[in-house]
Amino acid sequence: MRAWLHSVRVLVWKDLLQEWRSRDILTSMLAFAVLSLFIFNYALELSPLNRAEIAPGIVWVVMVFAGTLGLNRSFTAEQDQGCFEGLIMAVPDLSAIYFAKLLTNLLMMVFLAVLVIPIYSVLYNQSLFNWAFFGVLALGAWGYSAAGTLIASMTVQTRMRDLLLPVLLFPLLLPVNMAVVKSCGVLLGSVAGQDINSWLNLLLVYDVIVTMLSIMVFEYVIKE
């Protein structure tokens, strides 16, 4: 167990250090998110009431599409440099690779949420500085990263990986999308008459199940 945790920590540090030096993924994700928020802002003329209604949807859609840019690069560094097989042989268990990539993608999504929330608040003149709102986004980012990391490992060796990843991933995210948007809507007061606990339970159960299933099948996916 100690060797497994050490492998996860080293892989996460390696990915974060590599991204800090290049800043390719974070720059692309942030640029896409900011441009998307500007487009939504000027394309939609909304009243204050309507802004409250669509805020969860806009924020989550921007995060999902921007996060796809990061998922596409999850395994490409090792693949392009020809060291993917060496990475497989270096860890005590292949689940360490999956868990490390999941944590890296999750940290990037959380960092993206930290940047998107204030930008949205300024552009739309609506404060989203709410810890509960951020917590729901973090839970959604967990499920998104759990499913996205597995799909990225499946498509990394294909020629059309940039196209296949969203095509395979987005249908799997339907429960996450509904749970995040509805929960955030209840928190902002734009969705009335719904129990937030049921949506949060759905989101948490999805996160745990997808994470466990992905760990179980990751070895087969990588070797095949």
JOMOCOR-V635682 format. One record per pair of residues at least 24 apart in sequence whose C-alpha atoms are under 10 Angstrom apart, sorted by the first residue. I is the first residue (numbers start at 0). J is the second residue. D is the distance in whole Angstrom. If there is no record, write none. Layout:
I;J;D, I;J;D
This chain:
0;91;9, 0;92;10, 2;90;8, 2;91;7, 2;92;9, 2;95;10, 3;90;7, 3;91;6, 3;92;7, 3;93;9, 3;94;9, 3;95;6, 3;96;10, 4;91;10, 4;95;8, 4;98;10, 4;99;9, 5;90;9, 5;91;10, 5;95;9, 6;89;9, 6;90;6, 6;91;8, 6;92;9, 6;95;6, 6;96;8, 6;98;10, 6;99;8, 7;90;9, 7;94;9, 7;95;5, 7;96;7, 7;97;9, 7;98;7, 7;99;5, 7;100;9, 7;102;9, 8;95;9, 8;98;10, 8;99;7, 8;102;10, 9;99;8, 10;86;9, 10;90;10, 10;95;8, 10;96;7, 10;97;10, 10;98;9, 10;99;6, 10;100;8, 10;102;10, 10;103;9, 11;96;9, 11;98;9, 11;99;5, 11;100;7, 11;101;9, 11;102;7, 11;103;6, 11;104;10, 11;106;10, 12;99;9, 12;103;9, 13;99;10, 13;103;10, 14;73;9, 14;76;9, 14;99;9, 14;100;8, 14;103;7, 14;104;10, 15;103;7, 15;104;10, 15;106;9, 15;107;9, 17;76;9, 23;68;10, 23;69;9, 23;72;9, 24;65;10, 24;66;9, 24;68;7, 24;69;6, 24;70;9, 24;71;9, 24;72;7, 24;73;10, 24;107;9, 25;65;9, 25;66;9, 25;68;9, 25;69;8, 25;107;7, 25;108;10, 25;110;9, 25;111;8, 27;65;8, 27;66;10, 27;68;7, 27;69;8, 28;61;10, 28;62;9, 28;64;9, 28;65;5, 28;66;6, 28;67;8, 28;68;6, 28;69;7, 28;107;9, 28;108;9, 28;111;8, 29;61;10, 29;62;9, 29;65;7, 29;66;9, 29;110;10, 29;111;7, 29;112;10, 29;114;8, 29;115;8, 30;65;9, 31;61;8, 31;62;9, 31;64;8, 31;65;6, 31;66;9, 31;68;9, 32;58;9, 32;60;9, 32;61;6, 32;62;7, 32;63;10, 32;64;8, 32;65;6, 32;66;9, 32;111;8, 32;112;10, 32;114;9, 32;115;7, 32;118;9, 32;119;10, 33;61;9, 33;65;10, 33;114;9, 33;115;8, 33;118;8, 33;119;9, 34;61;9, 35;60;9, 35;61;7, 35;62;10, 35;64;9, 35;65;9, 36;61;7, 36;115;9, 36;118;8, 36;119;7, 36;122;8, 36;123;9, 37;118;10, 37;119;9, 37;122;8, 37;123;10, 39;122;10, 39;123;10, 40;119;9, 40;122;7, 40;123;7, 41;122;10, 41;123;10, 45;123;9, 46;123;10, 47;123;9, 47;124;8, 47;125;8, 48;189;8, 49;189;9, 50;123;7, 50;124;9, 50;125;8, 50;189;9, 51;123;10, 51;125;8, 51;126;10, 51;127;10, 51;184;8, 51;187;7, 51;188;8, 51;189;6, 51;190;9, 52;180;10, 52;183;10, 52;184;7, 52;185;10, 52;187;8, 52;188;8, 52;189;5, 52;190;7, 53;180;9, 53;184;8, 53;189;8, 54;119;9, 54;120;10, 54;123;9, 54;125;9, 54;127;9, 54;180;9, 54;183;9, 54;184;8, 54;187;9, 54;189;9, 55;127;9, 55;132;9, 55;136;9, 55;176;10, 55;179;8, 55;180;5, 55;181;8, 55;182;9, 55;183;6, 55;184;6, 55;185;10, 55;186;10, 55;187;8, 55;189;9, 56;176;9, 56;177;9, 56;179;9, 56;180;6, 56;181;9, 56;183;9, 56;184;9, 57;119;9, 57;180;9, 58;112;8, 58;115;7, 58;116;8, 58;119;8, 58;127;10, 58;136;9, 58;180;9, 58;183;10, 59;112;9, 59;115;10, 59;136;8, 59;139;9, 59;140;9, 59;176;8, 59;179;8, 59;180;7, 59;183;10, 60;176;9, 60;180;9, 61;111;10, 61;112;10, 61;115;8, 62;108;7, 62;109;9, 62;111;7, 62;112;7, 62;115;8, 62;136;9, 62;140;9, 62;143;10, 63;108;9, 63;139;10, 63;140;9, 63;143;8, 63;144;10, 63;165;10, 63;169;9, 63;172;9, 63;176;9, 64;165;9, 64;169;10, 65;108;9, 65;111;9, 66;104;8, 66;105;10, 66;107;8, 66;108;6, 66;111;8, 66;140;9, 66;143;9, 66;144;9, 66;147;9, 67;104;10, 67;108;10, 67;143;10, 67;144;10, 67;147;8, 67;151;10, 67;161;9, 67;164;8, 67;165;7, 67;168;9, 67;169;10, 68;161;9, 68;164;10, 68;165;10, 69;103;10, 69;104;7, 69;107;8, 69;108;9, 69;144;10, 69;147;10, 69;148;10, 69;151;10, 70;100;9, 70;101;10, 70;103;10, 70;104;7, 70;107;10, 70;143;10, 70;144;8, 70;147;6, 70;148;7, 70;149;10, 70;150;9, 70;151;6, 70;152;9, 70;161;9, 70;164;8, 70;165;10, 71;147;9, 71;148;9, 71;150;10, 71;151;6, 71;152;9, 71;154;9, 71;155;8, 71;160;7, 71;161;6, 71;162;9, 71;163;10, 71;164;7, 71;165;9, 72;104;10, 72;151;8, 72;155;9, 72;161;9, 73;100;7, 73;101;9, 73;103;9, 73;104;8, 73;147;9, 73;148;7, 73;151;7, 73;152;8, 73;155;9, 74;100;8, 74;148;9, 74;151;7, 74;152;7, 74;153;10, 74;154;9, 74;155;6, 74;156;9, 75;151;9, 75;152;9, 75;154;10, 75;155;6, 75;156;9, 75;160;10, 77;155;10, 78;155;8, 78;156;8, 79;155;10, 79;156;10, 83;221;10, 84;221;10, 84;222;10, 87;218;10, 87;221;9, 87;222;9, 92;218;9, 93;214;9, 93;215;10, 93;217;7, 93;218;6, 93;219;10, 93;221;8, 93;222;10, 94;213;9, 94;214;6, 94;215;8, 94;216;9, 94;217;7, 94;218;7, 95;214;9, 95;217;10, 96;214;10, 96;217;9, 96;218;10, 97;145;9, 97;148;7, 97;149;7, 97;152;9, 97;210;10, 97;213;8, 97;214;7, 97;217;7, 97;218;9, 97;221;10, 98;145;9, 98;148;9, 98;210;9, 98;213;9, 98;214;8, 98;217;10, 99;148;10, 100;144;9, 100;145;9, 100;147;10, 100;148;7, 100;149;9, 100;152;10, 101;141;8, 101;142;10, 101;143;9, 101;144;6, 101;145;6, 101;146;9, 101;147;8, 101;148;6, 101;149;9, 101;210;9, 102;141;9, 102;144;8, 102;145;9, 102;148;10, 103;144;9, 103;148;10, 104;140;9, 104;141;9, 104;143;9, 104;144;6, 104;145;9, 104;147;9, 104;148;8, 105;137;8, 105;138;10, 105;139;10, 105;140;6, 105;141;6, 105;142;9, 105;143;8, 105;144;6, 105;145;8, 105;148;10, 106;137;9, 106;140;9, 106;141;9, 106;144;9, 107;140;9, 107;144;10, 108;136;9, 108;137;8, 108;139;10, 108;140;6, 108;141;9, 108;143;9, 108;144;8, 109;133;9, 109;134;10, 109;136;8, 109;137;6, 109;138;10, 109;139;10, 109;140;7, 109;141;9, 110;137;10, 112;136;7, 112;137;8, 112;140;9, 126;187;10, 127;183;10, 127;187;8, 129;186;9, 129;187;9, 131;182;10, 131;183;8, 131;186;7, 131;187;10, 132;179;9, 132;182;8, 132;183;6, 132;184;9, 132;185;10, 132;186;7, 132;187;8, 133;183;9, 134;183;10, 135;178;9, 135;179;6, 135;180;9, 135;182;7, 135;183;7, 135;186;10, 135;198;10, 135;199;8, 135;202;9, 135;203;10, 136;179;7, 136;180;9, 136;182;9, 136;183;8, 137;179;10, 138;175;9, 138;178;10, 138;179;8, 138;199;9, 138;202;7, 138;203;7, 138;205;10, 138;206;8, 139;172;9, 139;174;10, 139;175;6, 139;176;8, 139;177;10, 139;178;8, 139;179;6, 139;180;9, 139;199;10, 139;202;7, 139;203;9, 139;205;9, 139;206;8, 140;175;9, 140;179;9, 140;206;9, 141;175;10, 141;202;9, 141;203;9, 141;205;10, 141;206;6, 141;207;9, 141;209;10, 141;210;9, 142;171;10, 142;172;8, 142;174;10, 142;175;7, 142;176;10, 142;202;8, 142;203;8, 142;204;9, 142;205;7, 142;206;4, 142;207;8, 142;208;9, 142;209;7, 142;210;8, 143;168;9, 143;169;9, 143;171;9, 143;172;7, 143;175;7, 143;176;9, 143;205;10, 143;206;8, 143;209;10, 144;206;9, 144;209;10, 144;210;9, 145;205;10, 145;206;7, 145;207;9, 145;208;10, 145;209;6, 145;210;5, 145;211;9, 145;212;10, 145;213;7, 145;214;9, 146;171;7, 146;172;8, 146;205;10, 146;206;9, 146;209;6, 146;210;7, 146;212;10, 146;213;7, 147;171;9, 147;172;9, 147;213;10, 148;210;10, 148;213;9, 148;217;10, 149;209;9, 149;210;9, 149;212;10, 149;213;6, 149;214;9, 149;216;9, 149;217;7, 149;220;8, 149;221;10, 150;213;9, 150;217;10, 150;220;9, 152;217;8, 152;220;7, 152;221;7, 153;217;9, 153;220;6, 153;221;7, 153;223;9, 154;220;10, 155;221;10, 156;221;10, 171;209;10, 172;205;10, 174;198;9, 174;201;8, 174;202;7, 174;205;8, 175;199;10, 175;201;8, 175;202;6, 175;203;9, 175;205;7, 175;206;9, 176;202;9, 177;201;10, 177;202;9, 178;202;6, 178;203;10, 178;205;10
